[in-house]
């Protein structure tokens, strides 16, 4: 004890190393047992017999090796790839080499039975944007999508899979959910500027001071747990109060159409179809195309806010809702500096938080007009884009993502309550 007291620095370092080593030695066998159990479960799916005339299901994996600080490839090959191969899927892995490559690859992709995204929020946005920019997106959007969370931020994983502190367990749960086949429909936001092609988002758009401060948190890494508060604190040294002014036009929620079961009917002969087509053409006068959006339906609003967010309901989807809408949160610009710092820490953990005193709007479509000379950036699914006037349109239940059956049951249970 006297020696330890006299060499307390060496003692502290040694204790930390022993603790880390013990945790590592305990975690490796535990993770190996999880991988073995998952492979055995996947083998059950792979051993199921298939009819001789039925080909193997084709799965195309878009892997971003740069995700999770370059560890994504190792995480995928150790935890997810063995499960996919043992399940009997015909797996094709496409590795992206640079930002934006997934969008271009989606334009050239041939038909597939499954699309699997292995990465973070940025990879999800690239794949979804490339998918919905295709000329035949109406067909390709029906392909179910699996998401294996490997990135630093993986927002959709909180919706699709149970929470888990163990990264290996979380990846395994996501991969097994693809094999189980349960899907949930998720909304998509179409964000279109004046000139560029539209960008598609699964979470939403943020514009304001909280987002700008969140981007700078990593610069204060040397402050450890205080880096978040430091980033927001130094932001208050700028012109205060910080106000973001714009004009907002929006349309209200739309009613969800009833889902009709698709019935496969035998196609009538050619002469019958020709007769019906001609009879319909000569008997019915030309109909005027109804205008869904008239000028009277738009609501206009002048806003001055510290932050504006437009978000889908994918964080807590309601599978039984009767209306489709996105949530627009306009936060008050009368926020004190202390309140800004404390609230910024809360928004780091849940960016879609709409604090008290904010104006909340439910809309199916909106147009955001910014004054000339407006700088700054938008955060679209945690990816940075130049701030500009945009039109945001909700595409309700556009894509189907694989989810854990337990999460789907929870969604239905909450909706029933």
HUDA-V179436 format. One record per residue. N is the residue number from 1. SS is DSSP state (@ for helix, = for strand, . for the rest). PHI is phi in degrees with one decimal (NA if undefined). NEAR is the number of other ideal C-beta (glycine too) atoms within 8 Angstrom. Layout:
# HUDA-V179436
N&SS&PHI&NEAR / N&SS&PHI&NEAR
This chain:
# HUDA-V179436
1&.&NA&4 / 2&@&-65.5&5 / 3&@&-65.3&6 / 4&@&-64.0&8 / 5&@&-68.1&7 / 6&@&-72.2&6 / 7&.&-120.7&8 / 8&@&-69.4&8 / 9&@&-66.7&6 / 10&@&-63.2&7 / 11&@&-64.5&9 / 12&@&-64.4&8 / 13&@&-64.5&8 / 14&@&-63.2&8 / 15&@&-62.8&8 / 16&@&-63.4&8 / 17&@&-65.1&8 / 18&@&-65.3&8 / 19&@&-64.8&8 / 20&@&-64.2&8 / 21&@&-64.3&8 / 22&@&-64.5&8 / 23&@&-62.9&8 / 24&@&-65.3&8 / 25&@&-64.6&8 / 26&@&-75.9&8 / 27&@&-73.4&8 / 28&@&-62.3&8 / 29&@&-62.2&8 / 30&@&-64.2&8 / 31&@&-65.8&10 / 32&@&-64.5&8 / 33&@&-66.5&8 / 34&@&-63.8&12 / 35&@&-64.1&13 / 36&@&-64.7&8 / 37&@&-62.8&8 / 38&@&-67.3&12 / 39&@&-66.3&11 / 40&@&-63.6&8 / 41&@&-67.3&10 / 42&@&-68.1&15 / 43&@&-62.1&10 / 44&@&-62.0&8 / 45&@&-67.2&11 / 46&@&-71.0&9 / 47&.&-83.3&7 / 48&.&-68.3&7 / 49&.&-70.3&4 / 50&.&-116.3&7 / 51&.&-58.3&5 / 52&.&-63.5&4 / 53&.&-93.7&3 / 54&.&-105.2&5 / 55&.&-75.6&5 / 56&.&-68.5&7 / 57&.&-69.4&9 / 58&=&-95.9&11 / 59&=&-120.1&16 / 60&=&-106.4&11 / 61&=&-102.1&12 / 62&=&-102.4&16 / 63&=&-106.5&13 / 64&=&-102.1&16 / 65&.&-64.3&9 / 66&.&-81.4&6 / 67&@&-67.2&14 / 68&@&55.4&10 / 69&@&56.4&4 / 70&@&84.7&7 / 71&.&-95.3&9 / 72&@&-63.0&16 / 73&@&-61.4&10 / 74&@&-63.8&7 / 75&@&-61.9&13 / 76&@&-68.5&14 / 77&@&-68.7&8 / 78&@&-85.4&8 / 79&@&-112.7&13 / 80&@&-107.1&14 / 81&@&-58.4&11 / 82&@&-59.4&11 / 83&@&-65.9&15 / 84&@&-64.0&15 / 85&@&-69.6&8 / 86&@&-71.2&11 / 87&.&-76.2&11 / 88&.&92.4&10 / 89&.&-81.8&11 / 90&=&-88.5&8 / 91&=&-94.9&9 / 92&=&-121.0&9 / 93&=&-100.7&7 / 94&=&-111.7&9 / 95&=&-97.4&8 / 96&=&-87.1&14 / 97&.&-104.0&4 / 98&.&-152.2&5 / 99&.&-67.2&5 / 100&.&92.3&7 / 101&@&-68.5&10 / 102&@&-61.2&13 / 103&@&-61.9&12 / 104&@&-70.5&9 / 105&@&-66.2&12 / 106&@&-65.2&12 / 107&@&-67.1&9 / 108&@&-99.3&6 / 109&.&-67.8&7 / 110&.&-83.4&4 / 111&.&-64.4&2 / 112&.&-147.0&11 / 113&.&-90.5&6 / 114&=&-138.4&14 / 115&=&-118.1&13 / 116&=&-120.1&14 / 117&=&-105.4&13 / 118&=&-114.8&14 / 119&=&170.1&14 / 120&.&-116.6&15 / 121&@&-61.8&15 / 122&@&-64.2&14 / 123&@&-67.0&16 / 124&@&-60.7&14 / 125&@&-65.4&15 / 126&@&-63.5&15 / 127&@&-66.8&15 / 128&@&-64.6&13 / 129&@&-64.3&12 / 130&@&-63.2&14 / 131&@&-67.2&13 / 132&@&-84.1&14 / 133&.&-86.2&12 / 134&.&-65.8&10 / 135&.&-67.0&3 / 136&.&-102.8&6 / 137&@&-62.9&10 / 138&@&-61.2&6 / 139&@&-83.7&6 / 140&@&-70.4&9 / 141&.&-70.1&10 / 142&.&-86.3&6 / 143&.&-72.9&9 / 144&.&-66.4&9 / 145&=&-119.3&13 / 146&=&-106.9&15 / 147&=&-127.7&14 / 148&=&-106.0&13 / 149&=&-73.9&12 / 150&.&-124.8&15 / 151&.&-91.5&14 / 152&.&-66.8&7 / 153&.&-119.6&7 / 154&.&-134.5&12 / 155&.&-62.9&12 / 156&.&-66.2&15 / 157&@&-64.1&11 / 158&@&-68.9&9 / 159&@&-85.6&13 / 160&@&-90.3&14 / 161&.&-133.8&14 / 162&.&-64.2&7 / 163&.&-68.3&5 / 164&.&-150.5&9 / 165&.&-79.3&3 / 166&.&-90.4&8 / 167&@&-63.8&7 / 168&@&-62.2&10 / 169&@&-62.5&9 / 170&@&-65.2&12 / 171&@&-67.0&15 / 172&@&-64.5&14 / 173&@&-59.4&12 / 174&@&-65.6&17 / 175&@&-69.6&15 / 176&@&-67.0&13 / 177&@&-62.1&15 / 178&@&-64.9&13 / 179&@&-72.1&11 / 180&@&-72.8&9 / 181&.&86.7&6 / 182&.&-77.3&10 / 183&=&-127.4&9 / 184&=&-129.7&14 / 185&=&-80.4&10 / 186&=&-121.9&15 / 187&=&-80.0&16 / 188&=&-133.3&14 / 189&=&-100.8&16 / 190&=&-98.2&12 / 191&=&-112.5&13 / 192&=&-124.5&11 / 193&.&-86.4&8 / 194&.&-75.9&5 / 195&.&-121.2&3 / 196&.&-75.4&7 / 197&.&-68.8&5 / 198&.&-67.6&10 / 199&=&-110.7&12 / 200&=&-115.1&14 / 201&=&-127.9&14 / 202&.&-95.8&17 / 203&.&-104.8&13 / 204&=&161.1&13 / 205&=&-122.0&14 / 206&=&-127.5&13 / 207&=&-146.9&13 / 208&=&157.8&14 / 209&@&-73.6&11 / 210&@&-63.1&14 / 211&@&-65.2&13 / 212&@&-62.4&11 / 213&@&-70.4&12 / 214&@&-63.6&13 / 215&@&-65.8&8 / 216&.&-91.5&11 / 217&@&-60.4&11 / 218&@&-64.1&6 / 219&@&-68.2&6 / 220&@&-104.8&11 / 221&@&-60.0&7 / 222&@&-69.1&5 / 223&@&-91.4&8 / 224&@&62.6&6 / 225&@&-67.2&5 / 226&@&-91.5&8 / 227&@&-65.9&13 / 228&@&-67.1&11 / 229&@&-66.0&10 / 230&@&-65.4&10 / 231&@&-62.2&15 / 232&@&-75.4&14 / 233&@&-66.2&8 / 234&@&-70.0&8 / 235&@&-66.4&14 / 236&.&-71.3&10 / 237&.&-74.1&4 / 238&.&-75.6&6 / 239&.&-55.7&3 / 240&.&-132.5&6 / 241&.&-73.4&7 / 242&.&-84.7&11 / 243&.&-123.1&8 / 244&=&-116.5&14 / 245&=&-105.3&7 / 246&=&-163.7&11 / 247&=&-115.6&9 / 248&=&-123.4&14 / 249&=&-117.7&10 / 250&=&-149.4&13 / 251&=&-110.3&11 / 252&.&-72.1&10 / 253&.&-62.3&9 / 254&=&-114.0&10 / 255&=&-74.1&7 / 256&.&-76.0&9 / 257&.&-71.1&4 / 258&.&-65.1&4 / 259&.&-83.3&4 / 260&.&-102.0&4 / 261&.&-72.2&4 / 262&.&-80.5&4 / 263&.&-106.8&4 / 264&.&-88.3&3 / 265&.&-109.7&4 / 266&.&-69.0&3 / 267&.&-76.0&4 / 268&.&-67.4&6 / 269&.&-60.7&5 / 270&@&-63.6&5 / 271&@&-67.0&6 / 272&@&-69.7&8 / 273&@&-65.0&10 / 274&@&-65.9&8 / 275&@&-65.0&8 / 276&@&-65.1&9 / 277&@&-64.2&8 / 278&@&-67.9&8 / 279&@&-63.8&8 / 280&@&-66.9&8 / 281&@&-67.6&7 / 282&@&-82.5&5 / 283&@&-87.9&5 / 284&.&-101.0&6 / 285&.&-70.9&3 / 286&.&-63.4&4 / 287&.&-100.0&5 / 288&.&-78.4&4 / 289&.&-74.9&4 / 290&.&-68.8&4 / 291&.&-92.1&5 / 292&.&-73.9&3 / 293&.&-120.0&7 / 294&.&-97.5&5 / 295&@&-63.9&4 / 296&@&-71.3&4 / 297&@&-78.9&7 / 298&.&-79.1&9 / 299&=&-103.9&7 / 300&=&-117.2&7 / 301&=&-147.4&8 / 302&=&-93.6&7 / 303&=&-123.4&10 / 304&=&-137.2&7 / 305&=&-142.2&12 / 306&.&-84.0&14 / 307&=&-160.7&12 / 308&=&-118.7&15 / 309&=&-133.1&16 / 310&=&-123.0&12 / 311&=&-132.3&12 / 312&.&-80.1&15 / 313&.&-97.8&12 / 314&@&-69.6&10 / 315&@&-66.0&11 / 316&@&-135.7&6 / 317&.&-67.6&12 / 318&.&-107.1&9 / 319&.&-73.3&10 / 320&.&-113.5&7 / 321&.&-67.1&9 / 322&.&-105.3&5 / 323&=&-127.8&9 / 324&=&-110.7&12 / 325&.&-161.8&12 / 326&=&-109.6&16 / 327&=&-99.3&14 / 328&=&-108.1&14 / 329&=&-114.1&14 / 330&=&-111.1&11 / 331&.&-83.2&15 / 332&.&-63.3&9 / 333&.&-93.0&11 / 334&.&-101.6&4 / 335&.&-107.9&10 / 336&.&-73.7&5 / 337&@&-65.1&7 / 338&@&-63.7&6 / 339&@&-66.1&8 / 340&@&-63.4&14 / 341&@&-67.3&12 / 342&@&-68.8&8 / 343&@&-70.6&11 / 344&@&-62.9&16 / 345&@&-65.3&11 / 346&@&-67.0&9 / 347&@&-74.0&11 / 348&@&-67.4&9 / 349&@&-81.7&5 / 350&.&-139.9&6 / 351&.&-62.9&10 / 352&.&-87.0&11 / 353&.&-62.9&7 / 354&.&-112.7&9 / 355&.&-67.2&7 / 356&.&-64.4&3 / 357&.&90.0&5 / 358&.&-88.0&10 / 359&=&-95.1&6 / 360&=&-108.7&9 / 361&=&-128.2&9 / 362&=&-105.0&10 / 363&=&-144.1&13 / 364&.&-99.6&11 / 365&=&-158.8&11 / 366&=&-150.0&13 / 367&=&-125.0&11 / 368&=&-107.4&12 / 369&=&-104.2&8 / 370&=&-104.9&9 / 371&.&-62.6&6 / 372&.&-62.8&4 / 373&.&84.2&4 / 374&.&-69.6&8 / 375&.&-99.2&4 / 376&.&86.3&8 / 377&=&-140.0&10 / 378&=&-91.1&12 / 379&=&-110.5&14 / 380&=&-111.5&13 / 381&.&52.1&13 / 382&.&66.0&10 / 383&=&-111.1&9 / 384&=&-89.4&6 / 385&=&-133.9&9 / 386&=&-65.4&5 / 387&.&-70.1&10 / 388&.&-158.9&7 / 389&.&-62.2&8 / 390&=&-137.8&11 / 391&=&-112.6&9 / 392&=&-113.4&15 / 393&=&-124.8&9 / 394&=&-85.5&15 / 395&=&-109.4&10 / 396&=&-69.9&8 / 397&=&51.1&6 / 398&=&-75.4&10 / 399&=&-122.3&11 / 400&=&-111.2&10 / 401&=&-109.2&13 / 402&=&-67.7&14 / 403&.&-140.4&13 / 404&.&-68.5&14 / 405&@&-55.6&9 / 406&@&-66.5&7 / 407&@&-68.1&13 / 408&@&-65.6&12 / 409&@&-63.5&8 / 410&@&-63.4&8 / 411&@&-62.1&12 / 412&@&-68.2&10 / 413&@&-67.8&8 / 414&@&-64.8&9 / 415&@&-64.5&10 / 416&@&-68.1&6 / 417&.&-71.3&4
